[in-house]
Amino acid sequence: MNGKKLNDLLEMLYPTVYAEKWDNVGLQVGSMNKELTGIVISLDLTMEVIQEAKFNNANLIICHHPAIFSAIKTIDNETYLGEMIHSLIKNDITLYVVHTNFDVSPYGMNVILGKKL
């Protein structure tokens, strides 16, 4: 699947305009304009999640919680966040986030949990 098509689908189901003003959703690292080789879905971005993506030849990680909440002035590989960003870029893995826009969407978490209850 082409990443651009998936991006359009995610934007249709979980529009970034639904996100809270303080939230940072959508593309965080990389590009959606590529052919996807696999997708890993995770609650949080960790080095273990990145390793799983590498092991499974996945070049897209979709996370619920943003790895990047505010502007970054330095990407220091000695920090955990810097190490993760470096690893994503080095391995051409894209990070896409659906957080509060997923929570409030008519197709999102609140509706899913409501149906389960």
ZIGI-V674486 format. One record per backbone hydrogen bond with DSSP energy under -0.5 kcal/mol. CO is the residue of the C=O (numbers start at 1). NH is the residue of the N-H. E is the energy in kcal/mol with one decimal. If there is no record, write none. Layout:
co->CO nh->NH e->E
co->CO nh->NH e->E
//
This chain:
co->1 nh->36 e->-3.1
co->2 nh->6 e->-1.8
co->3 nh->7 e->-2.8
co->4 nh->8 e->-2.2
co->5 nh->9 e->-2.0
co->6 nh->10 e->-3.0
co->7 nh->11 e->-2.4
co->8 nh->12 e->-1.7
co->9 nh->13 e->-2.5
co->10 nh->14 e->-3.3
co->15 nh->18 e->-2.0
co->16 nh->19 e->-1.3
co->20 nh->23 e->-1.4
co->26 nh->97 e->-2.4
co->29 nh->95 e->-2.7
co->32 nh->34 e->-1.8
co->34 nh->3 e->-3.4
co->38 nh->59 e->-1.0
co->38 nh->60 e->-0.9
co->40 nh->62 e->-2.7
co->42 nh->64 e->-1.5
co->43 nh->65 e->-2.8
co->44 nh->46 e->-0.5
co->46 nh->50 e->-2.0
co->47 nh->51 e->-2.6
co->48 nh->52 e->-2.2
co->49 nh->53 e->-2.3
co->50 nh->54 e->-2.5
co->51 nh->55 e->-2.9
co->52 nh->56 e->-2.1
co->53 nh->58 e->-3.0
co->54 nh->57 e->-1.4
co->59 nh->94 e->-2.4
co->60 nh->40 e->-2.4
co->61 nh->63 e->-0.6
co->61 nh->96 e->-2.7
co->62 nh->42 e->-2.5
co->63 nh->98 e->-2.4
co->67 nh->69 e->-0.6
co->71 nh->73 e->-0.5
co->74 nh->76 e->-0.8
co->75 nh->77 e->-0.6
co->76 nh->79 e->-2.3
co->79 nh->83 e->-2.6
co->80 nh->84 e->-2.2
co->81 nh->85 e->-2.7
co->82 nh->86 e->-2.6
co->83 nh->87 e->-2.3
co->84 nh->88 e->-2.6
co->85 nh->89 e->-2.4
co->86 nh->90 e->-2.9
co->87 nh->91 e->-1.9
co->88 nh->93 e->-2.9
co->89 nh->92 e->-1.4
co->92 nh->94 e->-0.5
co->94 nh->61 e->-2.9
co->94 nh->96 e->-0.5
co->95 nh->28 e->-3.0
co->95 nh->29 e->-1.5
co->96 nh->63 e->-2.5
co->97 nh->26 e->-3.2
co->99 nh->102 e->-0.6
co->99 nh->103 e->-2.1
co->100 nh->104 e->-1.8
co->101 nh->105 e->-0.8
co->102 nh->109 e->-1.0
co->103 nh->110 e->-1.7
co->105 nh->108 e->-2.1
co->108 nh->112 e->-2.4
co->109 nh->113 e->-3.1
co->110 nh->114 e->-2.2
co->111 nh->115 e->-2.3
co->112 nh->116 e->-1.8
co->113 nh->117 e->-2.3
//
